[in-house]
């Protein structure tokens, strides 16, 4: 069989993105993509066929997966007739000819994606086939002009030659379909009824509230969720249910008794995945007059198809109160109390550090406030024995394991020890509360004599240092003890989302780029030092900077040209109304930042701006909650961006920055918050 000739183009995205775009129109895809095969074959047992679902930019690809290398011949292959999948994914073998198998599957109307080595010859390709390879940062697409055999490396050679001559053309991925939000319906019915009712409800009467998660995009698997209803003046009630991969969920039923007062009766409906509050809406039941209604308040996922991994604890803020979930039925806590404050920022050396005595004083200052806040919120710090013990009870369905001891502290330590990773804490905000969660300290600590945990010295200034473990290596925390692992911002990976979670700034390979905007009113000398600190940790060629007024800033941020927007300005320089004006007057195109969704990093508190940036396309916002020195902010931003550019998730990157600062005796890292997904990565 003669080698084929083909037409070569390039594209931006991942190879699997183009598999999703080209199938089933192309019945055979020959591809070299080890990373893609790892995704497709994850969990595949030797000698078996399996089904797999892989999300892409275009759609969810559903594969029937078979590794031909596991079998001595075609006769030994298991049947794929009962294995569901829009596409059959095969890994080629050198031991025997796989062409008849591929031809047979294509004849049955099942498109085939054949993963093979870059230099291996593949026969049986034709004009209904496509060859896919990778030449960073582009996907290589080769369409055969006739029947024959081919190798992926031939397509790569032709692509590079055309690119060298400047004659290469590029193919764009089709725009992903606009996916509507998955609805969460609320219906009020009489007890035992089969359909809902409209109009006002009678005071002091019994009713049923039905809840259902509606139809939406096909999911990778069935989801176990939990609906939690908290009506004013009534206990919190919860029901577990399944959301199937295709179609809506069954109806979930809550029994309620209306109050005797003829007033609108309000409450909160929260749909949890594990302890993560995925969907929040206010329920208004009209007692006496009106119509029942449900008002969306917060969505961490619009479709339930992109839910984050498990977290250990969640806090859902409603201003002065919060709903806390830590492995049991969520409960309300009051957030009222004195604000947590940072110690004095004076006394920093030229490297933004402090000596050991000053460092211990600052740590104790924060621990006293944080421990008092934990006791006020959750009823006391967790003693040492309770922090490390865990029962085998799996806990209420959908909310995670039960641990002995009480409060979130036990859940955090249990998760860190079981998983070997820092526990995750999600603080989602319907309306931001007054608590600074990184400063919460969950060990008992009061004024008076106290002892230092060995971790204070090991990870502090001039300490032995080393890789920070997911939990404190010292087991004894009895008595009045000061330990950096008591702070949530150091022990856990914290996230403070205010909208749908984004996992990638740009879901394809592309050089890392930072756009820095500077307030012209900033001190020029401190600004120069800020930039020097930043450039010392990220490649200088990746950063562009300019002095910009608020009006100029809007035009500079109109296009999708950056991964990070670094805002270096005075507090109050930019207002949320200005961002709304950019959107209203057409300064920003619509939709804004639809594909490349940059991370916004500010050097001053961004009260009121966080939600505005997220609503207008930003993936997340990182900023201090209290003003910090200008030059030190450059050092902090540089450390953060260096880790993000290296592929570290945003939550873990910020946690590592806090520990890096602590190693110099600087506790100011606890002032910073991540308003977005802890799993956010640049690519």
C-alpha positions in Angstrom: 0.0 0.0 0.0 1.5 3.3 -1.1 2.0 6.3 1.3 -0.7 8.8 1.1 -0.4 12.5 0.3 -2.3 14.9 2.6 -3.2 18.5 3.2 -1.7 19.8 6.5 -3.0 22.6 8.7 -2.5 23.6 12.3 -4.8 24.5 15.1 -4.9 25.8 18.7 -6.2 23.6 21.4 -5.5 20.0 22.5 -5.5 16.9 20.2 -8.6 15.6 22.0 -10.4 18.9 21.3 -10.0 18.3 17.6 -11.0 14.6 18.0 -14.3 16.0 19.4 -14.6 18.5 16.6 -13.9 16.1 13.8 -15.8 13.0 14.8 -18.1 11.5 13.7 -17.7 13.3 10.4 -14.3 11.6 10.2 -14.6 7.9 10.8 -10.9 7.3 11.5 -8.5 9.5 13.5 -4.9 8.4 13.7 -3.3 10.2 16.6 0.0 10.4 18.6 -1.0 11.9 22.0 0.4 10.1 25.1 -1.3 12.5 27.4 -4.6 12.0 25.6 -4.4 8.2 25.9 -3.6 8.6 29.6 -6.9 10.5 30.0 -8.9 8.1 27.8 -7.5 4.9 29.4 -7.5 6.0 33.1 -8.6 3.0 35.2 -8.6 0.5 32.2 -7.9 -3.0 33.5 -5.5 -5.2 31.5 -7.4 -7.5 29.1 -10.7 -5.7 29.3 -12.7 -3.1 27.4 -14.3 -0.1 29.2 -16.2 3.0 28.7 -14.7 6.5 29.4 -15.9 10.1 29.3 -13.4 12.9 28.7 -14.6 16.6 28.7 -13.1 18.8 26.0 -13.7 22.4 24.9 -16.1 21.2 22.2 -18.1 18.5 24.0 -17.8 15.5 26.3 -16.2 12.6 24.4 -17.6 9.2 25.3 -15.2 6.4 24.4 -15.4 2.6 24.2 -11.7 1.9 25.1 -9.6 -1.1 24.2 -5.8 -1.5 24.4 -4.8 -3.9 21.6 -1.3 -4.4 23.2 -3.0 -6.6 25.9 -4.0 -9.2 23.4 -2.0 -11.8 21.3 -4.3 -11.5 18.2 -7.5 -10.1 16.9 -9.3 -13.3 17.7 -8.6 -12.8 21.4 -10.3 -9.4 21.5 -13.5 -9.0 23.7 -16.7 -7.8 22.1 -17.3 -4.0 22.1 -21.0 -4.4 21.2 -22.1 -3.8 24.8 -19.6 -1.1 25.6 -21.2 2.3 25.2 -19.4 5.1 23.4 -19.7 7.6 20.6 -16.2 6.8 19.5 -14.0 3.7 19.8 -10.5 4.4 21.2 -7.9 1.8 20.4 -4.2 1.7 21.2 -2.3 0.2 18.3 0.0 -2.8 18.7 3.2 -3.8 16.9 2.5 -7.6 17.5 -0.2 -8.0 14.8 -2.0 -6.1 12.1 -4.8 -4.0 13.6 -6.1 -2.7 10.2 -8.9 -5.4 9.9 -10.2 -4.5 13.3 -10.3 -0.8 12.5 -12.0 -1.5 9.2 -14.6 -3.8 10.8 -15.5 -1.1 13.4 -15.8 1.6 10.7 -18.0 -0.7 8.7 -20.3 -1.0 11.7 -20.6 2.8 11.8 -18.4 3.3 14.9 -15.8 6.0 14.4 -12.3 4.9 15.6 -9.5 6.9 17.2 -6.3 4.9 16.8 -3.5 6.0 19.2 -0.2 5.0 17.8 3.5 5.8 17.9 4.7 8.8 15.9 6.9 6.6 13.6 4.5 3.7 13.1 3.0 3.0 9.7 -0.9 2.8 9.7 -2.7 1.3 6.7 -6.3 1.7 5.7 -6.5 5.5 5.8 -8.6 7.3 3.3 -10.3 10.7 2.7 -12.7 10.0 5.6 -9.6 9.9 7.9 -7.5 12.5 9.6 -4.0 12.3 11.2 -3.4 14.3 14.3 0.0 15.1 15.9 1.5 17.8 18.1 4.2 20.5 17.3 4.2 22.9 20.2 2.2 25.0 20.6 0.0 23.7 17.7 -2.0 20.7 16.9 -1.1 19.3 13.5 -4.0 18.1 11.3 -3.3 16.1 8.1 -6.2 15.2 5.8 -5.3 12.4 3.3 -6.2 13.1 -0.3 -6.6 9.4 -1.1 -6.3 5.8 0.2 -3.1 4.3 1.5 -0.9 4.2 4.5 0.8 7.0 6.6 2.8 7.9 9.6 2.2 10.8 12.0 5.8 11.9 11.8 5.3 12.6 8.0 2.5 15.0 8.8 4.7 16.7 11.5 7.6 17.1 9.0 5.4 18.6 6.4 3.8 21.0 9.0 7.2 22.2 10.2 8.5 22.7 6.7 5.4 24.8 5.7 5.7 26.7 8.9 9.4 27.5 8.2 8.4 28.9 4.8 5.6 31.0 6.3 2.9 29.1 4.3 1.1 27.4 7.0 -2.7 27.9 7.5 -4.5 27.3 10.7 -7.9 25.7 11.6 -10.0 27.1 14.4 -12.0 24.9 16.8 -15.7 25.4 16.4 -17.2 27.7 19.0 -18.5 25.6 21.8 -22.3 25.5 21.9 -23.9 28.0 24.2 -25.0 25.8 27.2 -27.9 27.0 29.2 -27.7 26.9 33.0 -29.1 23.7 34.4 -32.3 24.7 36.2 -33.1 23.9 39.8 -36.9 23.9 40.1 -38.9 24.4 43.3 -42.6 23.5 43.5 -45.0 23.8 46.4 -47.7 21.1 46.8 -50.3 19.9 49.2 -49.4 16.8 51.3 -49.8 13.7 49.1 -50.6 15.6 46.0 -49.2 14.7 42.5 -49.0 18.3 41.2 -48.0 21.6 42.5 -50.2 24.6 43.5 -50.0 28.3 42.8 -51.1 31.2 44.9 -50.9 32.1 48.6 -50.4 29.5 51.3 -52.6 29.2 54.5 -50.9 30.2 57.8 -50.1 27.2 60.1 -50.7 24.6 57.4 -48.7 21.7 56.2 -47.2 21.7 52.7 -44.6 19.9 50.7 -41.7 21.6 48.9 -40.4 19.7 45.9 -36.9 20.3 44.5 -35.5 18.9 41.2 -32.2 19.5 39.3 -33.3 19.8 35.7 -31.8 18.5 32.4 -28.5 19.7 31.1 -25.3 18.6 29.3 -24.4 14.9 29.5 -22.3 14.3 32.7 -19.3 12.0 32.9 -21.0 9.9 35.6 -24.0 9.9 37.9 -23.6 12.5 40.7 -24.6 12.0 44.3 -25.9 15.3 45.6 -27.7 16.7 48.6 -30.5 19.2 48.8 -30.6 21.3 52.0 -33.6 23.5 52.9 -33.4 26.0 55.7 -36.6 28.0 56.1 -36.7 30.9 58.6 -37.6 29.7 62.1 -37.3 26.0 61.2 -34.4 23.4 61.6 -32.2 22.7 58.6 -33.3 19.6 56.7 -31.4 17.6 54.1 -32.2 14.9 51.5 -29.7 12.9 49.4 -30.5 12.2 45.7 -28.8 11.1 42.5 -28.4 13.3 39.4 -28.1 10.8 36.5 -25.5 11.4 33.8 -28.3 12.0 31.3 -31.6 13.7 32.2 -33.0 15.4 35.3 -32.9 14.2 38.8 -35.9 12.8 40.6 -38.0 15.1 42.7 -36.8 15.6 46.3 -39.6 16.2 48.9 -39.5 18.4 52.0 -42.4 18.6 54.4 -42.9 22.1 55.9 -45.4 23.8 58.1 -46.1 27.5 57.4 -45.8 30.1 60.2 -49.0 31.6 61.7 -48.1 35.1 60.6 -49.4 36.1 57.1 -46.0 37.3 55.7 -43.7 36.2 52.9 -41.8 33.2 54.4 -38.2 33.0 53.2 -35.5 30.4 53.4 -32.4 29.1 51.6 -32.2 26.1 49.3 -28.6 24.8 48.8 -27.6 21.8 46.6 -24.3 20.3 47.8 -21.8 18.0 46.1 -20.0 16.6 49.1 -19.6 19.6 51.3 -19.3 22.1 48.3 -22.4 24.3 47.9 -22.9 24.1 44.1 -26.2 25.9 43.8 -27.9 28.4 46.2 -31.2 30.0 45.8 -33.6 31.9 48.1 -37.1 30.3 48.4 -40.0 32.6 49.1 -43.3 31.0 50.2 -46.2 33.5 50.3 -48.2 33.0 53.5 -51.5 34.9 53.2 -50.9 36.5 49.8 -48.6 36.3 46.7 -47.0 33.6 44.6 -44.2 31.1 45.5 -40.9 32.0 43.9 -37.2 31.0 43.9 -34.4 33.5 43.4 -30.9 32.3 42.3 -28.2 33.6 44.6 -25.0 31.8 43.8 -23.8 29.2 41.4 -20.3 27.5 41.6 -21.3 25.5 38.5 -23.7 26.4 35.8 -24.2 22.9 34.5 -23.0 20.5 37.3 -20.6 19.1 34.7 -17.5 20.8 36.1 -17.7 20.3 39.8 -14.5 20.6 41.9 -12.8 17.7 43.7 -13.8 16.9 47.2 -13.3 19.5 50.0 -13.2 18.9 53.7 -15.1 21.9 55.0 -17.3 24.6 53.4 -18.6 27.9 54.7 -21.5 29.6 52.8 -21.6 33.2 53.8 -24.8 35.2 53.9 -23.4 38.5 55.3 -23.5 38.3 59.2 -24.2 34.5 59.3 -23.0 31.4 57.4 -24.0 27.8 56.7 -21.1 25.5 57.7 -20.7 21.9 56.4 -18.0 19.7 57.8 -19.1 16.1 57.2 -22.6 16.4 58.8 -25.8 18.2 58.1 -24.9 21.9 57.6 -25.6 24.2 60.5 -25.9 28.0 60.9 -23.3 30.1 62.7 -23.2 33.8 63.4 -20.3 35.7 61.9 -20.7 38.7 64.2 -17.7 39.7 66.3 -14.6 41.9 66.4 -12.7 42.0 63.1 -9.3 40.1 62.9 -6.4 42.4 62.3 -2.8 42.1 61.2 0.1 42.9 63.5 2.1 46.1 62.9 4.0 46.0 59.6 6.9 48.1 61.0 10.2 46.4 61.7 10.6 44.6 58.3 14.2 44.2 57.2 15.2 44.9 53.5 14.1 41.4 52.6 10.6 41.9 54.1 11.4 39.6 57.1 11.6 39.8 60.9 13.8 38.2 63.5 12.6 35.2 65.5 11.3 37.0 68.6 9.3 39.5 66.5 8.0 36.7 64.3 6.8 34.7 67.4 5.2 37.9 68.8 3.3 38.4 65.5 2.2 34.8 65.3 0.9 34.9 68.9 -0.9 38.1 68.2 -2.7 36.5 65.3 -3.3 33.2 67.2 -5.1 34.9 70.1 -7.5 36.6 67.7 -8.0 33.5 65.5 -8.6 31.2 68.4 -11.2 33.5 69.9 -12.9 33.7 66.5 -12.9 29.9 66.1 -14.4 29.5 69.6 -17.0 32.1 68.9 -17.9 30.4 65.6 -17.6 26.7 66.4 -17.6 26.4 70.1 -13.8 26.1 71.0 -10.5 25.0 69.5 -10.0 21.3 68.9 -7.8 19.5 71.5 -5.0 17.5 70.3 -6.5 14.1 70.8 -9.6 14.9 68.9 -7.7 16.4 66.0 -6.1 13.2 64.9 -8.6 10.5 65.7 -11.2 9.4 63.2 -14.0 6.9 63.2 -14.8 4.6 60.3 -18.4 5.9 60.0 -18.8 7.1 56.4 -21.2 9.8 57.5 -24.3 11.1 56.0 -24.5 10.3 52.3 -23.0 12.9 50.1 -21.4 14.9 52.9 -18.2 13.0 53.6 -16.8 10.9 56.4 -17.5 11.4 60.1 -14.6 12.1 62.4 -14.5 12.0 66.2 -14.1 15.3 67.9 -16.2 18.3 67.0 -16.1 21.2 64.5 -14.3 21.8 61.2 -10.8 21.3 62.8 -11.3 17.6 63.2 -12.5 17.3 59.6 -9.5 19.3 58.2 -6.9 17.2 60.1 -8.7 14.0 59.2 -8.8 14.8 55.5 -5.1 15.8 55.5 -4.0 12.6 57.1 -6.2 10.4 54.9 -5.3 12.0 51.6 -1.8 13.1 52.3 -2.6 16.5 50.9 -3.6 19.8 52.6 -7.3 19.8 53.3 -9.5 22.0 51.1 -11.8 24.7 52.6 -14.3 26.5 50.3 -15.7 29.8 51.6 -18.5 30.7 49.1 -20.1 34.1 49.4 -23.7 35.0 48.6 -22.9 38.2 50.6 -19.3 38.6 52.0 -19.0 38.3 55.8 -16.6 40.0 58.2 -14.4 37.0 59.0 -10.9 36.7 57.5 -10.8 33.0 57.2 -7.0 32.5 56.6 -6.5 34.0 60.1 -8.8 31.5 61.9 -6.8 29.5 64.4 -8.3 26.1 65.4 -6.1 25.2 68.4 -6.9 26.5 71.9 -4.8 29.6 72.5 -5.3 32.4 75.1 -3.3 35.2 76.7 -0.7 34.0 79.1 2.2 31.5 79.1 2.3 29.3 76.1 4.7 26.9 74.4 6.0 26.8 70.9 5.3 23.8 68.7 8.6 22.6 67.0 7.1 23.7 63.6 7.3 27.4 64.7 11.1 27.1 64.6 11.5 24.6 61.8 9.5 26.7 59.3 10.3 30.1 60.7 13.2 32.4 60.1 16.6 30.6 60.1 14.8 27.3 60.6 15.6 24.0 58.9 12.7 24.5 56.5 12.2 21.9 53.8 9.0 20.8 52.1 5.9 21.8 54.1 3.9 18.7 55.0 0.1 18.6 54.6 -0.3 18.6 58.4 1.9 19.4 61.4 4.5 16.7 61.9 4.2 17.2 65.7 1.4 15.2 67.3 1.2 16.8 70.7 -0.7 20.1 70.7 -2.0 19.9 74.3 -2.2 23.0 76.4 -1.7 26.6 75.3 0.4 25.9 72.1 1.4 28.1 69.2 1.7 26.3 65.9 1.6 27.7 62.4 -0.5 24.7 61.3 -3.3 26.0 63.5 -4.0 28.8 61.0 -6.4 27.8 58.2 -4.4 29.8 55.7 -1.3 27.7 56.4 -2.8 24.3 57.1 -5.4 24.2 54.4 -5.9 25.2 50.7 -8.5 28.0 51.0 -10.7 29.4 48.2 -13.3 32.2 48.4 -15.4 31.9 45.2 -18.1 34.4 44.4 -19.3 32.8 41.1 -18.8 29.8 38.8 -15.5 28.0 39.3 -13.0 28.1 36.4 -10.3 25.5 36.3 -8.1 26.9 33.4 -7.2 30.4 32.4 -6.6 29.2 28.8 -7.3 25.5 28.0 -4.6 25.2 25.4 -0.8 25.6 25.2 0.3 29.2 24.9 3.2 31.4 26.3 2.5 32.8 29.8 1.7 36.5 29.6 1.2 39.2 32.3 -0.3 42.7 31.8 0.6 45.1 34.6 -1.4 48.3 35.0 0.1 51.0 37.3 -1.7 53.9 39.0 0.1 57.1 37.9 -0.3 58.4 41.4 1.8 55.6 43.0 5.2 56.5 44.4 7.6 56.0 41.5 10.5 54.8 43.6 8.4 52.1 45.3 6.8 51.2 42.0 10.3 50.6 40.5 11.2 48.3 43.4 7.9 46.5 43.0 8.6 45.8 39.3 12.2 44.8 40.1 10.9 42.3 42.7 8.3 41.0 40.2 10.8 40.6 37.3 13.2 38.7 39.5 10.8 35.8 39.7 9.0 35.7 36.3 10.5 35.9 32.8 10.8 39.7 32.0 9.7 39.1 28.5 6.3 37.7 29.8 5.4 41.1 31.4 4.1 44.2 29.8 3.4 47.3 32.0 2.0 50.8 31.6 0.8 53.7 33.7 -2.9 53.9 33.1 -5.9 56.0 34.2 -9.2 54.2 34.9 -10.5 55.1 31.4 -7.3 53.9 29.8 -7.4 50.7 31.9 -10.8 49.7 30.4 -9.4 49.8 26.9 -6.2 48.0 27.8 -8.2 45.1 29.3 -10.7 44.8 26.5 -9.0 41.9 24.6 -8.0 38.4 25.5 -4.3 39.0 25.4 -3.1 38.1 28.9 -3.2 35.3 31.5 -2.7 37.6 34.5 -4.0 41.2 35.0 -1.7 42.7 37.6 -3.2 45.9 39.1 -0.8 48.0 41.1 -2.9 50.9 42.4 -4.0 52.8 45.5 -7.1 51.7 47.3 -10.1 53.6 45.8 -8.4 54.2 42.4 -10.9 52.0 40.6 -14.6 51.6 41.5 -17.0 48.8 40.6 -19.1 51.5 38.8 -16.3 52.1 36.4 -16.2 48.5 35.4 -19.9 48.5 34.9 -19.5 51.6 32.7 -16.9 49.8 30.5 -19.4 47.0 30.0 -22.4 49.3 29.5 -20.8 51.7 27.0 -19.2 49.1 24.8 -15.6 49.6 26.0 -15.5 45.8 26.6 -16.8 43.5 23.9 -19.6 41.1 24.8 -19.0 38.5 26.0 -15.9 39.7 27.7 -13.0 37.3 28.1 -15.0 34.3 26.9 -12.1 31.9 26.3 -8.9 33.3 27.9 -10.2 34.2 31.4 -7.3 36.0 33.2 -6.5 35.9 36.9 -6.6 39.4 38.4 -4.0 40.1 41.0 -4.2 43.3 43.0 -1.8 44.9 45.4 -4.4 46.6 47.5 -7.8 45.6 49.0 -10.4 45.3 46.2 -13.6 45.7 48.1 -16.5 45.7 45.6 -14.2 44.9 42.7 -13.9 41.2 43.1 -17.4 40.3 42.1 -17.4 42.8 39.3 -14.3 41.3 37.7 -15.6 37.7 38.1 -19.0 38.7 36.6 -17.2 40.2 33.6 -15.0 37.2 32.7 -12.1 36.9 35.1 -11.3 33.4 36.3 -10.4 34.6 39.9 -9.1 37.5 41.9 -6.1 37.5 44.4 -5.7 40.5 46.6 -4.8 41.4 50.2 -7.7 42.1 52.5 -5.7 44.8 54.3 -3.2 47.3 52.8 0.4 46.0 52.5 3.6 47.9 51.6 4.0 48.6 47.9 7.4 47.0 47.4 6.5 43.9 49.5 3.4 43.4 47.3 5.8 43.0 44.3 7.7 40.3 46.0 4.5 38.5 46.9 3.1 38.8 43.4 6.3 37.5 41.9 6.3 34.4 44.1 2.7 33.7 43.3 3.1 34.2 39.5 6.2 32.1 39.4 4.3 29.2 40.9 1.3 29.7 38.7 3.6 29.8 35.6 5.1 26.5 36.7 1.7 24.8 36.7 0.8 24.9 40.4 -2.9 25.4 41.2 -3.9 28.8 42.5 -4.9 27.6 46.0 -1.8 25.6 46.6 0.4 28.4 45.1 -1.0 31.0 47.5 -0.5 28.5 50.4 3.1 28.0 49.4 3.6 31.8 49.2 2.3 32.2 52.8 4.8 29.5 54.0 7.7 31.2 52.0 6.9 34.5 53.7 6.7 32.7 57.1 10.2 31.4 56.5 11.4 35.0 56.7 9.3 35.8 59.8 6.6 37.6 57.8 3.0 36.7 58.6 1.5 39.1 56.1 0.6 36.2 53.7 -2.4 35.6 55.9 -3.8 38.9 54.6 -4.2 37.5 51.0 -7.3 35.7 49.7 -8.1 33.8 46.5 -11.5 34.7 45.2 -11.9 31.8 42.8 -11.2 28.1 42.4 -8.2 26.6 44.3 -7.8 24.3 41.3 -7.3 27.1 38.8 -4.3 26.7 36.6 -2.9 28.7 33.7 -3.1 25.8 31.2 
